[in-house]
Amino acid sequence: MQDHVTPRRVVILGGGFAGLFAARALRRSPVAVTVVDRRAHHLFQPLLYQCASGILSEGQIAQPLRAVLRRHHNVSCLLAEAIDVDVEARLVHARRPDGGAVELPYDDLIVGVGMRQSYFGHDEFARHAPGMKTLDDALDIRRRIYRAFEMAETAADDRERQQWLTFALVGGGPTGVELAGQIREIAGHTLDREFRKTDSTQARVLLFEGSDAVLGAFGPPLAHRAARTLESLGVELHLGTMVTDIDAHGLTVQGHDGATTRFEARTVLWTAGVEAPPIAAALARATGATQDRAGRIAVEPDLTIPGHPDIHVTGDVMSLNRLPGLAEVAMQSGAYAGRVVRHAVEGRTKQPKPFTYRDLGSAAYISRGRAVIKAGPLHLSGFTGWLVWLFIHLAFLTGFRSRVGAVLSWSVAFATSSRRERAFTVHDTDASVGRTSGPKAPPPPP
């Protein structure tokens, strides 16, 4: 019989879509839920690029976890990063931001830690080409985009100006396509006629993709439409290329024929590849679970690790039937894991049905009034696709204020091309970025 004094302890690793939907599924269950995340907010990742490009503010795509879960009286939130799991003692080892250790006992563990950016063994690229997985990443990219135009205005010569006006994106998936379209809109509309020496419309946006198509997962028809739309915006597509080097002044790519080409660009953004965070490897070692090349953990049809029915792995970090790393997969798998735990607490002895993913489609926003949507046999593009995209993202944005704020921001951006969230800060280290010549500052007096 379940102890009524000490309720069943459920630890959820990750406050993303999977963790949030798992916690919601346990809302009315007699369990004590602890949500552990290294950040104190729930992030709507599909709109990170709109924060990076200045359409939406960080507050419109990120909500404090405690606020989102405030009505879930059986849920507590912990700001920490899970670093290891003792499966014998049923204990999660976590680290607080100040380095302090935390131990969390559990009866059920739900893992929804998501994925992080992967540079395919070239982590040195990260210094010059940030990815976009976190709120910090989006704000850094916003700073780099708008700073580039400011630097172009005071460039020493035309060559340096063109370097600052050249933006290179590595990866032709949804994030790369969305960012490329946004930068072209910024250059061609938002900043048009704001500068005196710089013609922002002359900015070049280069998109590099290793395969032969952008948005390849959407299928040939939509991929072709997306490519045609990007080219009409002025985005230069470089398909079948692999990046071999990146530095502060540009990147080198290699084509299928083995020939290498150097492109000068002061802003390089990385939108290709993901890998599992370290806790996934720690969990695999502790349980003997199998991981794929990206570090995802192989699970049973009920999302548990083989031999460990008390551990569910959900969202992007799970490997099951080649499911894609989409927000909808995370939502459905998190909710499923929460329901399985709830049913066990309620004493249901019937074996849970295998997890079944309902494919609600994929969407990518390219530019104002243009998006592509794939939902089963339904393929949409152009303005119709954009309207469906709008409805989908409004439906899943967390919080009423976020939805209202997003509608207002989208309305302003669509009607006037202006972006209200263009503010960025300049770090002290930026003073030396791209400096190639000029007198050195005199040494300080003794």
C-alpha positions in Angstrom: 0.0 0.0 0.0 1.2 3.5 -0.9 2.6 5.4 2.1 0.3 8.4 2.7 2.9 10.2 4.8 5.6 10.0 2.2 4.2 10.3 -1.3 5.8 8.7 -4.2 8.8 10.8 -5.3 9.0 11.7 -9.0 12.1 13.6 -10.3 11.8 15.2 -13.7 15.1 16.2 -15.3 14.5 19.2 -17.7 12.0 22.0 -17.7 11.4 21.9 -21.5 8.4 20.7 -23.3 8.9 17.0 -22.2 9.4 17.9 -18.5 6.6 20.4 -18.5 4.0 18.1 -20.0 5.1 15.3 -17.7 4.6 17.5 -14.7 1.2 18.6 -15.9 0.1 15.0 -16.4 0.9 14.4 -12.7 -0.9 17.5 -11.5 -3.7 15.7 -9.6 -1.7 12.7 -8.5 -0.7 12.0 -4.9 3.0 12.3 -5.7 5.8 14.7 -4.9 7.3 16.0 -8.1 10.6 17.8 -8.4 11.5 19.5 -11.7 15.3 20.0 -12.0 16.7 22.4 -14.6 19.9 24.3 -15.0 17.8 27.3 -16.0 14.9 28.8 -14.1 12.6 29.2 -17.2 10.7 27.2 -19.7 11.8 28.2 -23.2 9.7 28.0 -26.3 12.6 27.0 -28.5 10.8 27.1 -31.9 10.7 30.9 -31.6 14.3 31.5 -30.5 15.2 32.8 -34.0 12.5 35.5 -33.6 14.1 36.6 -30.3 17.5 36.6 -32.0 16.2 38.7 -34.9 14.5 41.3 -32.8 10.8 40.5 -33.4 10.0 39.0 -29.9 11.5 39.8 -26.5 13.0 37.1 -24.3 10.0 37.4 -22.0 7.6 36.5 -24.8 9.3 33.1 -25.4 10.5 32.3 -21.9 8.4 32.0 -18.8 9.7 31.3 -15.2 9.2 27.6 -14.4 7.9 28.5 -11.0 5.2 30.8 -12.6 4.2 28.2 -15.2 3.8 25.5 -12.5 2.6 27.7 -9.6 -0.9 26.0 -9.6 0.7 22.5 -9.5 0.8 22.3 -5.7 2.6 18.9 -5.7 5.4 20.3 -7.9 8.6 22.0 -6.7 11.4 23.5 -8.9 15.1 23.2 -8.4 17.7 25.3 -10.1 20.5 22.8 -10.7 22.1 20.6 -13.3 21.9 16.8 -13.1 25.3 15.3 -13.4 24.9 11.6 -12.5 22.4 8.9 -11.5 22.8 6.1 -8.9 20.3 3.6 -10.2 20.8 1.2 -7.3 20.2 3.8 -4.6 17.6 5.6 -6.9 19.5 8.9 -6.4 20.1 11.8 -8.8 23.3 13.8 -8.2 22.9 17.4 -9.2 25.1 20.6 -9.0 23.8 24.0 -8.0 25.0 27.1 -9.9 27.4 27.9 -7.1 28.9 24.5 -7.3 27.1 23.0 -4.3 26.0 19.4 -4.5 22.4 18.2 -4.3 21.1 14.7 -3.9 17.6 13.8 -5.0 16.0 10.5 -4.1 13.4 9.2 -6.5 10.9 6.4 -7.0 10.3 7.4 -10.6 12.7 9.3 -12.9 11.6 11.1 -16.0 14.4 12.3 -18.2 13.7 15.2 -20.6 17.0 17.1 -20.8 16.8 17.8 -24.5 19.9 18.2 -26.8 22.6 20.7 -27.1 24.5 22.1 -30.1 27.0 19.8 -31.8 30.0 20.9 -33.9 30.8 17.4 -35.1 34.1 17.1 -33.3 35.1 20.7 -34.0 34.2 22.4 -30.7 36.8 25.2 -31.5 34.2 26.5 -34.1 31.9 27.5 -31.2 34.0 30.6 -30.4 33.4 32.1 -33.8 30.0 30.5 -34.7 27.5 30.3 -31.9 24.6 27.9 -32.1 21.0 28.6 -31.0 19.7 26.3 -28.4 19.3 28.6 -25.4 18.1 32.1 -24.5 21.7 33.2 -24.0 22.5 32.0 -27.6 19.6 34.0 -29.0 20.7 37.2 -27.3 24.3 36.6 -28.4 23.2 36.1 -32.0 21.0 39.3 -31.8 24.0 41.2 -30.6 26.2 39.8 -33.4 23.6 40.5 -36.2 22.9 44.2 -35.3 26.5 44.8 -34.2 27.7 43.8 -37.7 25.7 46.6 -39.3 27.1 49.1 -36.8 30.6 47.9 -37.5 30.0 48.2 -41.2 29.1 51.9 -40.8 32.6 52.7 -39.4 34.6 50.2 -41.5 38.0 51.4 -42.7 37.4 50.4 -46.3 34.9 48.7 -48.7 36.5 45.3 -48.2 36.0 45.4 -44.4 32.5 46.8 -44.8 31.5 43.9 -47.1 33.0 41.5 -44.6 30.7 42.9 -41.9 27.8 42.8 -44.3 28.2 39.1 -45.0 26.4 36.6 -42.8 27.1 32.9 -43.1 24.8 30.2 -41.7 25.9 26.6 -41.4 22.9 24.2 -41.7 19.9 24.2 -43.9 17.3 22.8 -41.5 14.4 24.9 -40.1 16.6 27.0 -37.8 19.1 27.9 -40.6 16.3 28.7 -43.1 14.4 30.8 -40.6 17.4 32.8 -39.5 18.5 33.3 -43.1 15.2 34.7 -44.0 15.1 37.0 -41.0 18.5 38.5 -41.7 17.5 39.3 -45.2 14.4 41.0 -44.0 16.4 43.0 -41.4 18.9 44.1 -44.1 16.3 44.8 -46.8 13.5 46.3 -44.8 14.1 46.9 -41.1 17.4 48.8 -41.4 16.9 50.2 -44.9 17.9 53.9 -44.9 18.9 54.0 -41.2 22.6 54.3 -42.0 24.5 57.1 -43.8 27.5 55.3 -45.1 26.2 51.7 -45.3 23.6 50.3 -47.6 22.1 47.5 -45.6 20.3 46.1 -48.6 23.7 45.1 -49.9 24.2 42.6 -47.1 24.9 39.0 -48.3 23.4 36.0 -46.5 25.1 32.7 -47.3 23.5 29.4 -46.3 25.6 26.3 -46.3 24.1 22.8 -46.3 25.8 19.4 -46.5 23.0 17.7 -48.4 21.5 18.7 -51.7 18.4 20.5 -50.4 17.3 22.8 -47.6 14.5 21.5 -45.3 15.2 18.0 -46.7 12.9 16.5 -44.0 9.9 18.3 -45.5 10.2 16.4 -48.7 11.2 17.5 -52.3 8.2 19.7 -53.2 8.3 21.8 -50.1 12.1 21.9 -50.0 12.1 23.2 -53.6 9.6 25.9 -52.7 11.6 26.9 -49.6 14.7 27.2 -51.7 12.9 29.2 -54.4 11.6 31.6 -51.7 15.0 32.0 -50.1 16.6 32.8 -53.4 13.9 35.3 -54.1 14.8 37.0 -50.8 18.4 37.2 -51.9 19.8 34.3 -49.8 22.7 32.5 -51.5 22.4 28.8 -51.2 25.5 26.6 -51.1 24.4 23.0 -51.1 26.5 19.9 -50.9 29.2 21.7 -48.9 31.0 20.8 -45.7 32.6 23.4 -43.4 36.3 22.6 -42.7 37.4 25.8 -40.9 36.0 28.9 -39.2 37.8 31.9 -37.8 36.9 35.5 -36.9 37.1 36.6 -40.5 35.1 33.8 -42.3 34.9 30.2 -43.1 36.3 27.6 -45.5 34.0 25.0 -47.1 34.6 21.9 -49.2 32.4 20.8 -52.0 31.5 17.3 -53.2 34.4 17.5 -55.6 36.9 18.0 -52.8 37.6 21.6 -53.8 37.8 24.1 -51.0 36.5 27.7 -51.1 37.1 30.6 -48.6 34.3 33.0 -47.8 35.0 36.2 -45.9 32.2 36.9 -43.3 32.5 38.5 -39.9 29.3 36.8 -38.7 29.1 33.1 -38.8 26.1 31.3 -37.2 25.9 27.5 -36.6 22.6 25.9 -37.1 23.6 22.3 -37.8 23.8 19.3 -35.6 22.8 18.3 -32.0 24.2 16.0 -29.4 23.0 14.7 -26.0 24.2 16.5 -22.9 26.7 14.8 -20.5 23.9 13.5 -18.2 22.7 11.2 -21.0 26.1 9.4 -21.1 26.2 9.2 -17.3 22.7 7.6 -17.3 23.7 5.2 -20.1 26.7 4.1 -18.1 24.7 3.6 -15.0 21.9 1.6 -16.7 23.8 -0.1 -19.6 21.5 1.7 -22.0 22.4 2.0 -25.7 23.1 5.4 -27.2 23.1 6.4 -30.9 25.7 8.5 -32.6 24.2 11.7 -31.3 24.0 10.3 -27.7 20.3 9.7 -27.6 19.2 6.9 -25.3 17.4 3.8 -26.8 14.2 3.1 -25.0 11.5 0.5 -24.9 8.1 1.1 -26.5 6.8 2.4 -23.1 9.8 4.9 -23.1 11.6 3.1 -20.2 15.2 2.0 -20.3 15.5 -1.8 -20.7 15.7 -3.3 -17.2 14.8 -0.1 -15.5 11.0 0.4 -15.5 11.3 3.3 -13.0 13.2 5.4 -15.6 11.5 7.1 -18.5 13.4 8.9 -21.2 11.4 11.5 -23.2 11.8 14.2 -25.8 14.8 14.9 -28.0 17.1 12.8 -25.9 15.2 9.5 -26.5 15.8 7.2 -29.4 12.7 5.4 -30.6 11.6 4.6 -34.1 13.7 7.4 -35.5 11.3 10.0 -34.1 12.5 13.5 -35.0 13.6 16.1 -32.4 10.4 18.2 -32.6 8.6 20.0 -29.8 5.5 18.0 -30.5 7.4 14.7 -29.9 8.6 16.1 -26.6 5.2 17.2 -25.5 3.5 13.9 -26.3 6.3 11.7 -24.9 6.5 13.8 -21.7 2.7 13.6 -21.2 2.8 9.8 -21.9 5.5 9.2 -19.2 3.6 11.3 -16.7 0.4 9.3 -17.4 2.2 6.0 -17.0 3.5 7.1 -13.5 0.1 8.4 -12.6 -1.6 5.1 -13.5 1.0 3.2 -11.5 0.3 5.3 -8.5 -3.5 4.8 -8.9 -2.8 1.0 -8.8 -3.7 0.1 -12.3 -2.0 -3.2 -13.1 -2.7 -3.3 -16.8 0.4 -2.9 -18.9 0.6 0.5 -20.5 0.1 0.7 -24.2 3.2 1.5 -26.2 3.9 5.1 -26.9 2.4 6.2 -30.2 3.4 9.5 -31.7 0.7 11.5 -33.5 2.4 13.4 -36.3 0.9 16.9 -36.3 3.4 18.1 -38.9 6.4 20.4 -39.3 6.6 24.1 -39.9 9.2 26.6 -40.9 8.8 30.4 -41.1 10.8 31.9 -44.0 9.8 35.6 -44.2 6.8 37.9 -43.7 3.7 36.1 -44.9 5.7 33.0 -46.2 6.1 29.7 -44.4 6.1 26.0 -45.3 3.9 23.4 -43.5 4.0 19.6 -43.7 1.2 17.7 -41.9 0.7 14.3 -43.3 -0.5 14.6 -46.9 -1.1 18.3 -46.4 1.6 20.5 -47.8 1.2 24.2 -47.6 3.5 27.2 -48.4 3.3 30.9 -49.0 0.7 33.0 -47.2 -1.6 30.0 -46.4 1.3 28.2 -44.8 2.1 31.4 -42.8 -1.4 31.6 -41.4 -1.3 27.9 -40.3 2.2 28.5 -38.8 0.7 31.5 -36.8 -2.1 29.4 -35.4 0.2 26.6 -34.4 2.6 28.7 -32.5 -0.1 30.8 -30.8 -1.7 27.6 -29.6 1.4 26.3 -27.9 3.0 29.5 -26.5 3.0 29.2 -22.8 1.0 31.9 -21.0 -1.8 34.3 -22.0 0.5 37.3 -21.8 3.0 35.6 -24.1 0.3 35.0 -26.7 -1.0 38.6 -26.6 2.5 40.1 -26.7 3.5 37.8 -29.6 0.4 38.8 -31.6 1.2 42.5 -31.1 4.8 42.1 -32.0 4.0 40.1 -35.1 1.4 42.6 -36.2 3.9 45.5 -35.9 6.6 43.5 -37.8 4.2 42.4 -40.5 2.7 45.8 -41.1 5.7 48.0 -40.8 8.8 45.8 -41.1 10.1 47.3 -37.8 11.4 45.2 -34.9 10.8 46.5 -31.4 13.3 44.2 -29.7 16.6 45.3 -31.4 18.4 46.3 -28.2 21.7 44.7 -27.7 24.8 45.1 -25.4 28.4 45.3 -26.4 30.9 43.4 -24.3 34.3 44.7 -23.5 35.9 41.9 -25.5 34.0 43.2 -28.6 36.5 46.1 -28.8 39.1 43.7 -30.3 36.7 41.8 -32.6 37.8 42.1 -36.2 40.6 44.6 -35.5 43.1 44.2 -38.3 45.0 47.5 -38.4 45.3 50.9 -36.8 47.4 52.3 -34.1 47.7 50.6 -30.8 46.5 52.2 -27.6 49.4 53.8 -25.6 50.5 51.9 -22.5 49.1 53.0 -19.2 51.3 55.4 -17.3 53.6 53.8 -14.7 
